[in-house]
Amino acid sequence: MKSIVLLTLALLLSLSSQAQDITGQWHGKLSVQGMQLRVVFHIDKKDSSYTATMDSPDQNARGIVVSSISFNDSNLRLAVAMAGIEFEGKQITTDSIAGTFKQMGLTFPLNLRRDNSATSTKPIRPQEPHAPFPYQTDDLKFVNQSAGISLAGTLSKPSGVGPSPAVVLITGSGPQNRDEEVFGHKPFFVIADYLTRREFAVLRFDDRGIGQSEGDFANATSYDFATDVQAAVRFLSTHPEIDAERIGLVGHSEGAMVASLVANNNPDIAFMVSLAGPGIASDLLLLMQREAIGRASGMDSTALQISLDSSERTFKLIKQHENTDSLKVNLRGLFKQLIAENPGQHLPQGVTEDQLIEQQIASICAPWMLNFIKFDPARVLENVSCPILALNGAKDLQVPAKANLAAIEKAAKSGGNASIEILELAGLNHLFQECQTGLPAEYGQIEQTFSPSALKIIGDWIEAKTK
């Protein structure tokens, strides 16, 4: 999944230190499960105070306000409160900083270099829709009463006479806006445009705590996101231009898991489309994902096997515990053992072994991660009775197609659901782009946002189920 990361011990080089001025443009790359995400900090100083903004060019996000910044004794600290982001680094030379990037309990090494001449070029995205549109769009808000939050989204409606069948789009893992914007692509914008042109109303909305939606994303789980989708369905069911008996769900990656939670024993859901959704237990999926990406990216086989073995032991321990406090105690013991078994690993500069272990524990024990590792999609899919379409790309390395499609089909049929169709789409990756390798590193380099043939399959199937 876009933001799922296997939690293994970090490897950083030792660096020396000297203090320098900190203003200017600082560029770095986050390595996240085979993906390279560019990060840019723009730092200014007026009098004795610093201000900063952050860009994520590969996610087409620019000018994000840094809520707090400090620079003392060569140590830089930045925070983006709205996104739960923290960066801590030490200036090593005039134009280099070594540090760590944290978000939602996850920690990644991030080294920055100053380059005031560099510019961020907006990628070419020919499928991105442009106004005027042959349909209506309304930016709106609806309430999740159980969570006490307001969620913001966009409802696109056909211009013809209603009431219309409707689709709720459900984003994948990680903080996502209503367009599921990532690597400069807006797949949900493309899907919504296509389906609305085919006479379906489409509601897409910002994740809780993201964009204009209220709530706390960092401490939410898939079950919490399911209540947000349920609120979206309730909102649509009372809309005068929507047919309440023809409301369905289209979920991507983790969003397909969330869709199954909402459709579980729910007669209000008319259909469900799983886009790169998992069917096997999440701990096994993470191991399969790690191995597929590691091999495809040329990772050293010995290092890959150490990573897989360490992750497998970690997941096993997590599944044995219900109490988080006791889990943390046992994780400390396991991580000390893993470090002792692999003495060739180096610690980040200025970080002790105990500090590194505590960072890993904080990452693993985040609510979303604990819930995800213990989640088995099959147990939920067995209770989904509405028609299901499950699509996976044959080159998807994050949710490999064959194993997951087979598991989805088996689970649905074991629960008595005969209305299920599974399709493995040749040449497509996790984002349903036509690709070469399927590696996440390709996502931002590919101009295509979403395969037109996949869009047609989705549209034709929904049309057949809503006649």
Rosetta blueprint (number, residue, H / E / L):
1 M L
2 K L
3 S L
4 I L
5 V L
6 L L
7 L L
8 T L
9 L L
10 A L
11 L L
12 L L
13 L L
14 S L
15 L L
16 S L
17 S L
18 Q L
19 A L
20 Q L
21 D L
22 I L
23 T L
24 G E
25 Q E
26 W E
27 H E
28 G E
29 K E
30 L E
31 S E
32 V E
33 Q L
34 G L
35 M E
36 Q E
37 L E
38 R E
39 V E
40 V E
41 F E
42 H E
43 I E
44 D E
45 K E
46 K E
47 D L
48 S L
49 S E
50 Y E
51 T E
52 A E
53 T E
54 M E
55 D E
56 S E
57 P H
58 D H
59 Q H
60 N L
61 A E
62 R E
63 G E
64 I E
65 V E
66 V L
67 S L
68 S E
69 I E
70 S E
71 F E
72 N E
73 D L
74 S L
75 N E
76 L E
77 R E
78 L E
79 A E
80 V E
81 A H
82 M H
83 A H
84 G L
85 I E
86 E E
87 F E
88 E E
89 G E
90 K E
91 Q E
92 I E
93 T E
94 T L
95 D L
96 S E
97 I E
98 A E
99 G E
100 T E
101 F E
102 K E
103 Q E
104 M L
105 G L
106 L E
107 T E
108 F E
109 P E
110 L E
111 N E
112 L E
113 R E
114 R E
115 D L
116 N L
117 S L
118 A L
119 T L
120 S L
121 T L
122 K L
123 P L
124 I L
125 R L
126 P L
127 Q L
128 E L
129 P L
130 H L
131 A L
132 P L
133 F L
134 P L
135 Y E
136 Q E
137 T E
138 D E
139 D E
140 L E
141 K E
142 F E
143 V E
144 N E
145 Q L
146 S L
147 A L
148 G L
149 I E
150 S E
151 L E
152 A E
153 G E
154 T E
155 L E
156 S E
157 K E
158 P E
159 S L
160 G L
161 V L
162 G L
163 P L
164 S E
165 P E
166 A E
167 V E
168 V E
169 L E
170 I E
171 T L
172 G L
173 S L
174 G L
175 P L
176 Q L
177 N L
178 R L
179 D L
180 E L
181 E L
182 V E
183 F L
184 G L
185 H E
186 K L
187 P H
188 F H
189 F H
190 V H
191 I H
192 A H
193 D H
194 Y H
195 L H
196 T H
197 R H
198 R L
199 E L
200 F L
201 A E
202 V E
203 L E
204 R E
205 F E
206 D L
207 D L
208 R L
209 G L
210 I L
211 G L
212 Q L
213 S L
214 E L
215 G L
216 D L
217 F L
218 A L
219 N L
220 A L
221 T L
222 S H
223 Y H
224 D H
225 F H
226 A H
227 T H
228 D H
229 V H
230 Q H
231 A H
232 A H
233 V H
234 R H
235 F H
236 L H
237 S H
238 T L
239 H L
240 P L
241 E L
242 I E
243 D E
244 A E
245 E E
246 R E
247 I E
248 G E
249 L E
250 V E
251 G E
252 H E
253 S L
254 E H
255 G H
256 A H
257 M H
258 V H
259 A H
260 S H
261 L H
262 V H
263 A H
264 N L
265 N L
266 N L
267 P L
268 D L
269 I L
270 A L
271 F E
272 M E
273 V E
274 S E
275 L E
276 A L
277 G L
278 P L
279 G L
280 I L
281 A L
282 S H
283 D H
284 L H
285 L H
286 L H
287 L H
288 M H
289 Q H
290 R H
291 E H
292 A H
293 I H
294 G H
295 R H
296 A H
297 S L
298 G L
299 M L
300 D L
301 S H
302 T H
303 A H
304 L H
305 Q H
306 I H
307 S H
308 L H
309 D H
310 S H
311 S H
312 E H
313 R H
314 T H
315 F H
316 K H
317 L H
318 I H
319 K H
320 Q L
321 H L
322 E L
323 N L
324 T H
325 D H
326 S H
327 L H
328 K H
329 V H
330 N H
331 L H
332 R H
333 G H
334 L H
335 F H
336 K H
337 Q H
338 L H
339 I H
340 A H
341 E H
342 N L
343 P L
344 G L
345 Q L
346 H L
347 L L
348 P L
349 Q L
350 G L
351 V L
352 T L
353 E H
354 D H
355 Q H
356 L H
357 I H
358 E H
359 Q H
360 Q H
361 I H
362 A H
363 S H
364 I H
365 C L
366 A L
367 P H
368 W H
369 M H
370 L H
371 N H
372 F H
373 I H
374 K L
375 F L
376 D L
377 P H
378 A H
379 R H
380 V H
381 L H
382 E L
383 N L
384 V L
385 S L
386 C L
387 P L
388 I E
389 L E
390 A E
391 L E
392 N E
393 G E
394 A L
395 K L
396 D L
397 L L
398 Q L
399 V L
400 P L
401 A H
402 K H
403 A H
404 N H
405 L H
406 A H
407 A H
408 I H
409 E H
410 K H
411 A H
412 A H
413 K H
414 S H
415 G L
416 G L
417 N L
418 A L
419 S L
420 I E
421 E E
422 I E
423 L E
424 E E
425 L E
426 A L
427 G L
428 L E
429 N L
430 H L
431 L L
432 F L
433 Q L
434 E E
435 C L
436 Q L
437 T L
438 G L
439 L L
440 P H
441 A H
442 E H
443 Y L
444 G L
445 Q L
446 I L
447 E L
448 Q L
449 T L
450 F L
451 S L
452 P H
453 S H
454 A H
455 L H
456 K H
457 I H
458 I H
459 G H
460 D H
461 W H
462 I H
463 E H
464 A H
465 K H
466 T L
467 K L
